[in-house]
Amino acid sequence: MEKVAKIYVAGHRGMVGSSIVRQLILQGYTNLILRTSAELDLRNQAAVDAFFAQEKPDYVFLAAAKVGGIVANNTYRADFLYENLAIQNHVIHASFVQKVKKLMFLGSSCIYPKMAPQPLKESYLLSGFLEPTNEPYAIAKIAGIKMCEAYRAQYGCQFISVMPTNLYGMNDNYELENSHVLPAMIRKFHEAKERGDSSITLWGTGSPKREFLYADDLAKACLYLMENYNQSEFINIGTGEDVSILELAEMVKKITGYQGTIHWDTSRPDGTPRKLMDVSKLHDLGWKHEVELADGIQLAYQDFLQNPKSRK
């Protein structure tokens, strides 16, 4: 990407989009096109078409999406399917119409079958049943991958897709109803400490294993791949390392300074037993994560403390 190229980051106020913007600025890119959802509703095809026709971006990072944890995914199934399909359909098609040089679509590790072999290779897509609790979101993301592949095959568009593992970091969502597991833990342990609670209850058994990538590392990987990757097949972005939810809880407990005990509500769902990315393809291209989990949680916790608005 040229330093003066027009770069549109869709979803720039979210955790992923804001991380990409920070990295673009740090690396000297000076011509960023940014719109809030109030300024540009990506679910509105006419609005998206008009925006692309006026701005004509050279490069697009499609990081905008309706996101949430198990509860939100399972409760608002229609919203997650409709809104994510609408957002990606409009942005990808408008990028084709306006001859965007390159587009990156950001998906999610939930695209993989629930019982897929571990670690998750890119070739495992559509090889089995999805995790039911987040199936609508996963189906939307799979459609986005296939859309990028189809526009590349039919029209020669340089559209690529990346599948990040579980993310956390600055500007995360800490709303307990629809946040992901790590930010939810940070808030729960912190507030339990503030109240002086003797115990805290977490969902499930603690046995599922998850992989976590610091959002700024994801952003660095995205910029690296925009420069160094241009193939039809999507590519995993992660650390290649995972921990159990129980181990994660103990880590967050220590970092937040909570002194009580942890109880597990086994009547609540665990979700997928394990989700570990195979990142050998990414490593072969020459990129590896920099921030280790304990250090990243410390950074995320400091951001949480400094941004009370994130705890609405």
C-alpha positions as YAML, in Angstrom:
chain: A
units: angstrom
residues:
- id: 1
  name: MET
  ca: [0.00, 0.00, 0.00]
- id: 2
  name: GLU
  ca: [1.27, 3.45, -0.88]
- id: 3
  name: LYS
  ca: [1.64, 5.80, 2.10]
- id: 4
  name: VAL
  ca: [-0.67, 8.38, 0.50]
- id: 5
  name: ALA
  ca: [-3.25, 5.86, -0.76]
- id: 6
  name: LYS
  ca: [-6.86, 6.35, 0.35]
- id: 7
  name: ILE
  ca: [-7.56, 3.66, 2.92]
- id: 8
  name: TYR
  ca: [-11.05, 3.01, 4.26]
- id: 9
  name: VAL
  ca: [-11.30, 1.19, 7.58]
- id: 10
  name: ALA
  ca: [-14.88, 0.02, 8.07]
- id: 11
  name: GLY
  ca: [-15.62, -0.29, 11.78]
- id: 12
  name: HIS
  ca: [-12.82, 2.03, 12.90]
- id: 13
  name: ARG
  ca: [-14.28, 2.65, 16.35]
- id: 14
  name: GLY
  ca: [-14.42, -1.00, 17.34]
- id: 15
  name: MET
  ca: [-11.57, -2.85, 18.99]
- id: 16
  name: VAL
  ca: [-10.26, -4.36, 15.74]
- id: 17
  name: GLY
  ca: [-10.82, -1.34, 13.52]
- id: 18
  name: SER
  ca: [-9.29, 1.10, 16.00]
- id: 19
  name: SER
  ca: [-6.23, -1.15, 16.31]
- id: 20
  name: ILE
  ca: [-5.83, -1.17, 12.52]
- id: 21
  name: VAL
  ca: [-6.13, 2.63, 12.43]
- id: 22
  name: ARG
  ca: [-3.46, 2.98, 15.13]
- id: 23
  name: GLN
  ca: [-1.08, 0.73, 13.21]
- id: 24
  name: LEU
  ca: [-1.72, 2.52, 9.92]
- id: 25
  name: ILE
  ca: [-0.88, 5.86, 11.54]
- id: 26
  name: LEU
  ca: [2.20, 4.42, 13.25]
- id: 27
  name: GLN
  ca: [3.42, 3.07, 9.92]
- id: 28
  name: GLY
  ca: [3.02, 6.44, 8.20]
- id: 29
  name: TYR
  ca: [-0.24, 6.11, 6.28]
- id: 30
  name: THR
  ca: [-1.75, 9.58, 6.05]
- id: 31
  name: ASN
  ca: [-4.94, 9.35, 4.00]
- id: 32
  name: LEU
  ca: [-7.45, 7.40, 6.07]
- id: 33
  name: ILE
  ca: [-11.17, 7.51, 5.32]
- id: 34
  name: LEU
  ca: [-13.24, 6.97, 8.46]
- id: 35
  name: ARG
  ca: [-16.99, 7.11, 9.08]
- id: 36
  name: THR
  ca: [-18.96, 6.35, 12.23]
- id: 37
  name: SER
  ca: [-22.07, 4.20, 11.98]
- id: 38
  name: ALA
  ca: [-24.12, 7.38, 12.50]
- id: 39
  name: GLU
  ca: [-22.42, 8.96, 9.49]
- id: 40
  name: LEU
  ca: [-22.61, 5.85, 7.30]
- id: 41
  name: ASP
  ca: [-24.98, 2.96, 7.95]
- id: 42
  name: LEU
  ca: [-23.29, 0.02, 6.27]
- id: 43
  name: ARG
  ca: [-26.59, -1.89, 6.34]
- id: 44
  name: ASN
  ca: [-27.95, 0.68, 3.84]
- id: 45
  name: GLN
  ca: [-26.86, -0.30, 0.33]
- id: 46
  name: ALA
  ca: [-27.66, 3.08, -1.25]
- id: 47
  name: ALA
  ca: [-25.65, 4.90, 1.41]
- id: 48
  name: VAL
  ca: [-22.67, 2.57, 0.96]
- id: 49
  name: ASP
  ca: [-22.79, 2.89, -2.83]
- id: 50
  name: ALA
  ca: [-22.87, 6.70, -2.60]
- id: 51
  name: PHE
  ca: [-19.98, 6.75, -0.14]
- id: 52
  name: PHE
  ca: [-17.77, 4.55, -2.33]
- id: 53
  name: ALA
  ca: [-18.66, 6.51, -5.47]
- id: 54
  name: GLN
  ca: [-17.69, 9.77, -3.77]
- id: 55
  name: GLU
  ca: [-14.56, 8.66, -1.89]
- id: 56
  name: LYS
  ca: [-13.22, 5.95, -4.22]
- id: 57
  name: PRO
  ca: [-10.89, 4.33, -1.67]
- id: 58
  name: ASP
  ca: [-7.81, 2.48, -2.90]
- id: 59
  name: TYR
  ca: [-7.76, -0.07, -0.08]
- id: 60
  name: VAL
  ca: [-10.43, -1.37, 2.31]
- id: 61
  name: PHE
  ca: [-10.19, -3.11, 5.67]
- id: 62
  name: LEU
  ca: [-13.64, -4.60, 6.37]
- id: 63
  name: ALA
  ca: [-13.61, -4.81, 10.16]
- id: 64
  name: ALA
  ca: [-17.20, -3.66, 10.73]
- id: 65
  name: ALA
  ca: [-19.55, -6.29, 12.14]
- id: 66
  name: LYS
  ca: [-22.22, -6.91, 14.71]
- id: 67
  name: VAL
  ca: [-20.37, -8.88, 17.38]
- id: 68
  name: GLY
  ca: [-20.99, -10.37, 20.81]
- id: 69
  name: GLY
  ca: [-20.49, -13.34, 23.11]
- id: 70
  name: ILE
  ca: [-22.45, -16.56, 23.50]
- id: 71
  name: VAL
  ca: [-25.54, -14.93, 25.03]
- id: 72
  name: ALA
  ca: [-25.82, -12.18, 22.43]
- id: 73
  name: ASN
  ca: [-25.18, -14.57, 19.53]
- id: 74
  name: ASN
  ca: [-27.77, -17.04, 20.74]
- id: 75
  name: THR
  ca: [-30.39, -14.42, 21.65]
- id: 76
  name: TYR
  ca: [-30.25, -12.09, 18.65]
- id: 77
  name: ARG
  ca: [-29.83, -14.75, 15.97]
- id: 78
  name: ALA
  ca: [-31.74, -12.95, 13.24]
- id: 79
  name: ASP
  ca: [-29.94, -9.66, 13.89]
- id: 80
  name: PHE
  ca: [-26.52, -11.28, 13.76]
- id: 81
  name: LEU
  ca: [-27.29, -13.01, 10.48]
- id: 82
  name: TYR
  ca: [-29.05, -10.14, 8.70]
- id: 83
  name: GLU
  ca: [-26.84, -7.25, 9.79]
- id: 84
  name: ASN
  ca: [-23.54, -8.99, 9.12]
- id: 85
  name: LEU
  ca: [-24.67, -10.23, 5.72]
- id: 86
  name: ALA
  ca: [-25.86, -6.74, 4.82]
- id: 87
  name: ILE
  ca: [-22.66, -5.00, 5.95]
- id: 88
  name: GLN
  ca: [-20.27, -7.29, 4.11]
- id: 89
  name: ASN
  ca: [-22.42, -7.63, 0.98]
- id: 90
  name: HIS
  ca: [-22.64, -3.87, 0.53]
- id: 91
  name: VAL
  ca: [-18.97, -3.11, 1.23]
- id: 92
  name: ILE
  ca: [-17.57, -5.96, -0.87]
- id: 93
  name: HIS
  ca: [-19.81, -5.26, -3.85]
- id: 94
  name: ALA
  ca: [-19.17, -1.50, -3.72]
- id: 95
  name: SER
  ca: [-15.44, -2.21, -3.59]
- id: 96
  name: PHE
  ca: [-15.80, -4.21, -6.81]
- id: 97
  name: VAL
  ca: [-17.86, -1.52, -8.52]
- id: 98
  name: GLN
  ca: [-15.43, 1.27, -7.62]
- id: 99
  name: LYS
  ca: [-12.35, -0.82, -8.48]
- id: 100
  name: VAL
  ca: [-10.75, -0.92, -5.04]
- id: 101
  name: LYS
  ca: [-7.16, -2.17, -5.44]
- id: 102
  name: LYS
  ca: [-7.36, -4.57, -2.50]
- id: 103
  name: LEU
  ca: [-9.84, -5.46, 0.21]
- id: 104
  name: MET
  ca: [-9.34, -7.44, 3.41]
- id: 105
  name: PHE
  ca: [-12.36, -9.13, 4.97]
- id: 106
  name: LEU
  ca: [-12.02, -10.02, 8.65]
- id: 107
  name: GLY
  ca: [-13.90, -13.11, 9.74]
- id: 108
  name: SER
  ca: [-13.88, -15.17, 12.92]
- id: 109
  name: SER
  ca: [-12.68, -18.52, 14.15]
- id: 110
  name: CYS
  ca: [-16.32, -19.51, 14.78]
- id: 111
  name: ILE
  ca: [-16.54, -20.39, 11.06]
- id: 112
  name: TYR
  ca: [-15.02, -23.78, 11.85]
- id: 113
  name: PRO
  ca: [-17.09, -26.87, 12.70]
- id: 114
  name: LYS
  ca: [-17.70, -27.42, 16.40]
- id: 115
  name: MET
  ca: [-15.95, -30.78, 16.46]
- id: 116
  name: ALA
  ca: [-13.23, -30.07, 13.89]
- id: 117
  name: PRO
  ca: [-9.80, -31.60, 14.54]
- id: 118
  name: GLN
  ca: [-7.33, -29.41, 16.41]
- id: 119
  name: PRO
  ca: [-5.53, -27.24, 15.56]
- id: 120
  name: LEU
  ca: [-7.91, -25.69, 13.04]
- id: 121
  name: LYS
  ca: [-6.53, -25.73, 9.51]
- id: 122
  name: GLU
  ca: [-7.98, -23.45, 6.84]
- id: 123
  name: SER
  ca: [-9.00, -26.56, 4.88]
- id: 124
  name: TYR
  ca: [-11.47, -27.59, 7.62]
- id: 125
  name: LEU
  ca: [-14.03, -24.98, 6.56]
- id: 126
  name: LEU
  ca: [-17.47, -26.53, 5.83]
- id: 127
  name: SER
  ca: [-16.33, -29.99, 6.91]
- id: 128
  name: GLY
  ca: [-18.90, -30.39, 9.72]
- id: 129
  name: PHE
  ca: [-21.66, -28.85, 11.85]
- id: 130
  name: LEU
  ca: [-21.18, -25.43, 13.42]
- id: 131
  name: GLU
  ca: [-21.48, -24.56, 17.11]
- id: 132
  name: PRO
  ca: [-25.26, -23.91, 17.44]
- id: 133
  name: THR
  ca: [-24.99, -20.91, 19.77]
- id: 134
  name: ASN
  ca: [-23.19, -18.74, 17.22]
- id: 135
  name: GLU
  ca: [-24.28, -20.40, 13.98]
- id: 136
  name: PRO
  ca: [-25.94, -17.27, 12.45]
- id: 137
  name: TYR
  ca: [-22.80, -15.17, 12.92]
- id: 138
  name: ALA
  ca: [-20.61, -17.99, 11.59]
- id: 139
  name: ILE
  ca: [-22.80, -18.44, 8.51]
- id: 140
  name: ALA
  ca: [-22.55, -14.73, 7.75]
- id: 141
  name: LYS
  ca: [-18.76, -14.84, 8.03]
- id: 142
  name: ILE
  ca: [-18.54, -17.93, 5.85]
- id: 143
  name: ALA
  ca: [-20.64, -16.10, 3.26]
- id: 144
  name: GLY
  ca: [-18.16, -13.22, 3.40]
- id: 145
  name: ILE
  ca: [-15.25, -15.56, 2.73]
- id: 146
  name: LYS
  ca: [-17.05, -17.14, -0.20]
- id: 147
  name: MET
  ca: [-18.05, -13.75, -1.55]
- id: 148
  name: CYS
  ca: [-14.42, -12.60, -1.62]
- id: 149
  name: GLU
  ca: [-13.43, -15.86, -3.34]
- id: 150
  name: ALA
  ca: [-16.24, -15.50, -5.89]
- id: 151
  name: TYR
  ca: [-15.42, -11.90, -6.79]
- id: 152
  name: ARG
  ca: [-11.79, -12.89, -7.19]
- id: 153
  name: ALA
  ca: [-12.70, -15.86, -9.40]
- id: 154
  name: GLN
  ca: [-15.26, -14.06, -11.56]
- id: 155
  name: TYR
  ca: [-13.86, -10.53, -11.71]
- id: 156
  name: GLY
  ca: [-10.21, -10.84, -10.70]
- id: 157
  name: CYS
  ca: [-10.65, -8.69, -7.59]
- id: 158
  name: GLN
  ca: [-7.80, -8.71, -5.09]
- id: 159
  name: PHE
  ca: [-10.06, -9.51, -2.16]
- id: 160
  name: ILE
  ca: [-8.53, -11.53, 0.68]
- id: 161
  name: SER
  ca: [-9.98, -12.92, 3.92]
- id: 162
  name: VAL
  ca: [-8.36, -13.41, 7.31]
- id: 163
  name: MET
  ca: [-9.73, -15.38, 10.24]
- id: 164
  name: PRO
  ca: [-8.61, -14.02, 13.63]
- id: 165
  name: THR
  ca: [-8.76, -16.12, 16.75]
- id: 166
  name: ASN
  ca: [-10.36, -14.74, 19.96]
- id: 167
  name: LEU
  ca: [-9.30, -11.13, 20.38]
- id: 168
  name: TYR
  ca: [-8.88, -8.75, 23.31]
- id: 169
  name: GLY
  ca: [-7.17, -5.44, 23.94]
- id: 170
  name: MET
  ca: [-7.65, -1.69, 23.92]
- id: 171
  name: ASN
  ca: [-11.17, -0.42, 23.24]
- id: 172
  name: ASP
  ca: [-12.75, -3.81, 23.96]
- id: 173
  name: ASN
  ca: [-16.43, -4.27, 24.84]
- id: 174
  name: TYR
  ca: [-17.00, -4.91, 28.55]
- id: 175
  name: GLU
  ca: [-20.80, -4.96, 28.60]
- id: 176
  name: LEU
  ca: [-21.58, -8.18, 30.45]
- id: 177
  name: GLU
  ca: [-24.63, -9.08, 28.34]
- id: 178
  name: ASN
  ca: [-22.80, -9.23, 25.02]
- id: 179
  name: SER
  ca: [-19.07, -9.21, 25.65]
- id: 180
  name: HIS
  ca: [-16.64, -12.05, 24.98]
- id: 181
  name: VAL
  ca: [-15.15, -14.24, 27.67]
- id: 182
  name: LEU
  ca: [-11.91, -12.38, 28.43]
- id: 183
  name: PRO
  ca: [-13.29, -8.82, 28.73]
- id: 184
  name: ALA
  ca: [-16.25, -10.20, 30.68]
- id: 185
  name: MET
  ca: [-13.84, -11.83, 33.13]
- id: 186
  name: ILE
  ca: [-11.84, -8.63, 33.54]
- id: 187
  name: ARG
  ca: [-14.96, -6.70, 34.45]
- id: 188
  name: LYS
  ca: [-16.39, -9.40, 36.71]
- id: 189
  name: PHE
  ca: [-13.18, -9.85, 38.71]
- id: 190
  name: HIS
  ca: [-12.60, -6.11, 38.98]
- id: 191
  name: GLU
  ca: [-16.11, -5.36, 40.20]
- id: 192
  name: ALA
  ca: [-16.04, -8.32, 42.60]
- id: 193
  name: LYS
  ca: [-12.82, -6.91, 44.03]
- id: 194
  name: GLU
  ca: [-14.38, -3.44, 44.37]
- id: 195
  name: ARG
  ca: [-17.39, -4.87, 46.21]
- id: 196
  name: GLY
  ca: [-15.27, -7.09, 48.40]
- id: 197
  name: ASP
  ca: [-17.09, -10.25, 47.28]
- id: 198
  name: SER
  ca: [-15.79, -13.48, 48.80]
- id: 199
  name: SER
  ca: [-16.53, -15.46, 45.64]
- id: 200
  name: ILE
  ca: [-17.31, -15.07, 41.97]
- id: 201
  name: THR
  ca: [-19.36, -17.34, 39.71]
- id: 202
  name: LEU
  ca: [-18.30, -18.05, 36.14]
- id: 203
  name: TRP
  ca: [-20.16, -19.95, 33.44]
- id: 204
  name: GLY
  ca: [-19.50, -23.52, 32.44]
- id: 205
  name: THR
  ca: [-16.96, -26.02, 33.67]
- id: 206
  name: GLY
  ca: [-13.79, -24.10, 32.89]
- id: 207
  name: SER
  ca: [-12.55, -26.98, 30.74]
- id: 208
  name: PRO
  ca: [-12.87, -25.54, 27.20]
- id: 209
  name: LYS
  ca: [-9.62, -24.29, 25.73]
- id: 210
  name: ARG
  ca: [-9.30, -21.01, 23.90]
- id: 211
  name: GLU
  ca: [-6.64, -19.08, 22.06]
- id: 212
  name: PHE
  ca: [-6.31, -15.32, 22.54]
- id: 213
  name: LEU
  ca: [-4.58, -12.71, 20.40]
- id: 214
  name: TYR
  ca: [-3.91, -9.11, 21.44]
- id: 215
  name: ALA
  ca: [-5.76, -6.79, 19.03]
- id: 216
  name: ASP
  ca: [-2.69, -4.70, 18.21]
- id: 217
  name: ASP
  ca: [-0.94, -7.89, 17.12]
- id: 218
  name: LEU
  ca: [-3.89, -8.65, 14.86]
- id: 219
  name: ALA
  ca: [-3.61, -5.18, 13.33]
- id: 220
  name: LYS
  ca: [0.09, -5.70, 12.63]
- id: 221
  name: ALA
  ca: [-0.71, -9.03, 10.99]
- id: 222
  name: CYS
  ca: [-3.41, -7.43, 8.85]
- id: 223
  name: LEU
  ca: [-1.05, -4.76, 7.52]
- id: 224
  name: TYR
  ca: [1.62, -7.39, 6.92]
- id: 225
  name: LEU
  ca: [-0.80, -9.57, 4.95]
- id: 226
  name: MET
  ca: [-2.09, -6.65, 2.89]
- id: 227
  name: GLU
  ca: [1.48, -6.24, 1.73]
- id: 228
  name: ASN
  ca: [2.53, -9.88, 1.49]
- id: 229
  name: TYR
  ca: [-0.51, -12.09, 0.80]
- id: 230
  name: ASN
  ca: [-2.77, -12.26, -2.23]
- id: 231
  name: GLN
  ca: [-4.35, -15.70, -2.54]
- id: 232
  name: SER
  ca: [-7.92, -16.91, -2.77]
- id: 233
  name: GLU
  ca: [-7.79, -19.07, 0.35]
- id: 234
  name: PHE
  ca: [-8.40, -17.28, 3.63]
- id: 235
  name: ILE
  ca: [-5.66, -17.35, 6.25]
- id: 236
  name: ASN
  ca: [-5.77, -17.86, 10.02]
- id: 237
  name: ILE
  ca: [-4.37, -15.22, 12.37]
- id: 238
  name: GLY
  ca: [-3.57, -16.32, 15.90]
- id: 239
  name: THR
  ca: [-0.84, -17.35, 18.30]
- id: 240
  name: GLY
  ca: [-1.00, -21.13, 17.87]
- id: 241
  name: GLU
  ca: [-1.21, -21.43, 21.69]
- id: 242
  name: ASP
  ca: [-4.26, -21.93, 23.92]
- id: 243
  name: VAL
  ca: [-5.27, -22.08, 27.59]
- id: 244
  name: SER
  ca: [-8.25, -23.53, 29.42]
- id: 245
  name: ILE
  ca: [-10.94, -21.12, 30.60]
- id: 246
  name: LEU
  ca: [-10.03, -22.16, 34.14]
- id: 247
  name: GLU
  ca: [-6.40, -21.19, 33.54]
- id: 248
  name: LEU
  ca: [-7.54, -17.93, 32.00]
- id: 249
  name: ALA
  ca: [-9.71, -17.16, 35.01]
- id: 250
  name: GLU
  ca: [-6.80, -17.71, 37.39]
- id: 251
  name: MET
  ca: [-4.66, -15.42, 35.25]
- id: 252
  name: VAL
  ca: [-7.27, -12.63, 35.25]
- id: 253
  name: LYS
  ca: [-7.86, -13.10, 38.97]
- id: 254
  name: LYS
  ca: [-4.17, -12.56, 39.66]
- id: 255
  name: ILE
  ca: [-3.81, -9.55, 37.35]
- id: 256
  name: THR
  ca: [-6.90, -7.78, 38.72]
- id: 257
  name: GLY
  ca: [-5.89, -8.53, 42.31]
- id: 258
  name: TYR
  ca: [-9.10, -10.31, 43.28]
- id: 259
  name: GLN
  ca: [-8.68, -12.34, 46.49]
- id: 260
  name: GLY
  ca: [-11.87, -14.43, 46.58]
- id: 261
  name: THR
  ca: [-12.71, -17.89, 45.27]
- id: 262
  name: ILE
  ca: [-14.07, -18.97, 41.90]
- id: 263
  name: HIS
  ca: [-17.23, -21.06, 41.53]
- id: 264
  name: TRP
  ca: [-18.26, -22.63, 38.21]
- id: 265
  name: ASP
  ca: [-21.93, -22.74, 37.18]
- id: 266
  name: THR
  ca: [-21.95, -26.00, 35.24]
- id: 267
  name: SER
  ca: [-25.60, -25.51, 34.21]
- id: 268
  name: ARG
  ca: [-24.38, -22.81, 31.81]
- id: 269
  name: PRO
  ca: [-23.06, -23.68, 28.32]
- id: 270
  name: ASP
  ca: [-19.37, -24.18, 27.63]
- id: 271
  name: GLY
  ca: [-19.57, -23.64, 23.89]
- id: 272
  name: THR
  ca: [-17.07, -25.31, 21.58]
- id: 273
  name: PRO
  ca: [-14.70, -27.63, 23.52]
- id: 274
  name: ARG
  ca: [-11.57, -26.25, 21.88]
- id: 275
  name: LYS
  ca: [-10.66, -23.66, 19.25]
- id: 276
  name: LEU
  ca: [-6.97, -23.52, 18.45]
- id: 277
  name: MET
  ca: [-5.84, -22.08, 15.15]
- id: 278
  name: ASP
  ca: [-3.26, -23.70, 12.93]
- id: 279
  name: VAL
  ca: [-1.12, -20.66, 12.10]
- id: 280
  name: SER
  ca: [1.63, -22.50, 10.24]
- id: 281
  name: LYS
  ca: [0.64, -20.78, 7.00]
- id: 282
  name: LEU
  ca: [0.96, -17.37, 8.65]
- id: 283
  name: HIS
  ca: [4.29, -18.29, 10.25]
- id: 284
  name: ASP
  ca: [5.59, -19.52, 6.89]
- id: 285
  name: LEU
  ca: [4.85, -16.08, 5.48]
- id: 286
  name: GLY
  ca: [7.12, -14.59, 8.13]
- id: 287
  name: TRP
  ca: [4.73, -13.19, 10.77]
- id: 288
  name: LYS
  ca: [4.41, -14.16, 14.45]
- id: 289
  name: HIS
  ca: [2.61, -12.52, 17.37]
- id: 290
  name: GLU
  ca: [4.58, -10.36, 19.79]
- id: 291
  name: VAL
  ca: [2.39, -9.88, 22.89]
- id: 292
  name: GLU
  ca: [2.09, -12.87, 25.23]
- id: 293
  name: LEU
  ca: [-1.23, -13.47, 27.00]
- id: 294
  name: ALA
  ca: [-0.33, -12.38, 30.55]
- id: 295
  name: ASP
  ca: [1.26, -9.17, 29.27]
- id: 296
  name: GLY
  ca: [-1.70, -8.50, 27.01]
- id: 297
  name: ILE
  ca: [-4.24, -8.99, 29.81]
- id: 298
  name: GLN
  ca: [-2.27, -6.52, 31.92]
- id: 299
  name: LEU
  ca: [-2.43, -3.97, 29.09]
- id: 300
  name: ALA
  ca: [-6.14, -4.63, 28.57]
- id: 301
  name: TYR
  ca: [-6.86, -4.25, 32.29]
- id: 302
  name: GLN
  ca: [-5.08, -0.89, 32.38]
- id: 303
  name: ASP
  ca: [-7.15, 0.25, 29.40]
- id: 304
  name: PHE
  ca: [-10.30, -0.94, 31.19]
- id: 305
  name: LEU
  ca: [-9.38, 1.08, 34.29]
- id: 306
  name: GLN
  ca: [-8.65, 4.21, 32.25]
- id: 307
  name: ASN
  ca: [-11.87, 4.06, 30.22]
- id: 308
  name: PRO
  ca: [-14.92, 3.92, 32.53]
- id: 309
  name: LYS
  ca: [-17.23, 4.52, 29.54]
- id: 310
  name: SER
  ca: [-16.40, 0.96, 28.42]
- id: 311
  name: ARG
  ca: [-18.29, -0.36, 31.46]
- id: 312
  name: LYS
  ca: [-21.78, 0.94, 30.65]
...
